[in-house]
Amino acid sequence: MKKMTSEELRKAWIDFYEKRGHVDIGTTSLIGDGTTGVLFNVAGMQPLMPYLLGKEHPQGKRLCNIQGCVRTNDIESVGDSSHTTFFEMMGSWSLGDYFKEERTKWSYEFLTQVLNLPIDRLATTVFEGNDSVPKDDETAVLREKSGFLHENIFFLSKEYNWWELERGPCGPDSEMFYITDKPACSPNCTPACDCGHYIEIGNDVFMQYDKVDENKYELLKKKNVDTGWGLERILAFLNTNGDVYLTDLFKGAIEILEQESGRKYNDDEKTKMAMRIIADHIRTSVMLLGDENHLVPSNVGAGYILRRLIRRAVRYARILNIPTDVFNKIVYYYIDDVYGKFYNNLANSKDFVITQLNKEIKRFEKTLDIGIKEFEKVIAKFNNDSEKILDGATSFRLYDTYGFPIELTEELAKERGLSVDINGFNQKFKEHQEKSKTATIGKFKGGLASSGEIETKYHTATHLLNAALKVVIGPDVHQKGSNITEERMRFDFSCDHKLTDEEKKKTEDLVNKWIKEDLEVTSQLMSKEDALKSGAECMFIEKYPDEVTVYSIGEVSKELCGGPHVKRTGELGIFKIKKEEASSAGVRRIKACLN
Ligand code: SER
């Protein structure tokens, strides 16, 4: 096994695949769009969905990259040695080109010749088959032929060896594992077990199906391979005995926390956990704030997750007894020393990241002290209760008045042996949402929403522009991204040609016609399924929360969205397209203003 820095590993991955005919396609945004239901990029394959489904990719059939991903369904498990909310996936793809033979050969070569892992330390899992898809004997044979030991090949069920998102390209996969020094927990231990004997290195997915509905799969026209290996995990077992926070990606951040707190990472479990949580949450916040689409903290969707990350980091800074301006040093470390050169926009966004981060910290710190006092007060009465459940009304008050994310309340409650009535909280939350719908535009109850009046207007204008382009250019136009500042809106959409002057004029006129008509903007909370059935427009189909908000503008637009929006289009003023240009292959970009 060979020690490697993160930069060496990145380079080794890209070099390896370029030598085998792949084109490095670089990274894409971590956030789809703050104004639709899509949250984050969760896998390297996500931006490639249309191509895995059969569309021709402009850069060819063999692609590779190192793509940042964010998975936050499990924020509370951050604090151990391997969980992180941001991670990088080293990817490579065959779009209807090579299949299992080359895939298994190259994976083995990378494991043994680049990472120098000994054969007896490698294990692999293969799909055991079910009623609709046969056992993947072919991959098992090829794995063995490439060099895996027979006894280290395991057949596992769909639960472990099938890869899919909510909808879209999917198929059986075959994962590779490193066998650690930690003894197996039992003679029956397999790579499916998380005792630590096996650590996942990466995943080769053989994508031959399209999941079109729940339990409904159609064969894809072409067979693809989607390979994703975890950069952090690999670095950790190559260099730091499995602890990702000791790799060079995090090292500087941990050192800053040690210096500032006067404690050592290894002092005790509580210190270690607090340092890991801060290092992780600030890293993800940096990547999201500094993303090309600049996410900012808010009370909805992706913005809310960012808010939770920052607020949780603030709380753990208190546990370490350090002031939160230490976070600025950590931001500089991540941008200057680790990620700035790999994520295009990041190095230029330092000021923005610092400003937004500190704005959110200030906002939270103001209420945190009073909130904690209030929390202590309300839980005091539970001391003698046998039923230790914090009711929904109280946790909603902590949220609404003191800005406590419900997850923070849950965490504080847990530390004191209490649980929280989440259903009760959700009920209160819904009631509140109904009420704020009737509140004045731009003034959001609870004072937590960060969108100003002008951004709100641009949000609504985005929906109108999306709808107008569908009328003028055609129904195939779909939103690919958007970005809003106080000065302008930017809107990316799928379209295969430069818009003519006439098309631009028609689009602009149509948006202005709808503004003049003073259409009503309404929202409705629906299950995700109903929303999609109702034909509401959305950017990606995967990764929605179960309940989504659908915004309708008169009869002209219906979109999944986190809001906020104006009440009537008449408030928008005059819409003007300032610029129309190429964004990337097959994607055009419009910059527009409201006057
Ligand atoms: N999509 C697969 C995964 O996320 C491999 O890239 O594991």
Boltz pocket constraint, residues with backbone or C-beta under 6 A from the ligand:
constraints:
  - pocket:
      binder: B
      contacts: [[A, 42], [A, 43], [A, 44], [A, 45], [A, 91], [A, 163], [A, 203], [A, 204], [A, 205], [A, 226], [A, 227], [A, 228], [A, 229]]
      max_distance: 6.0
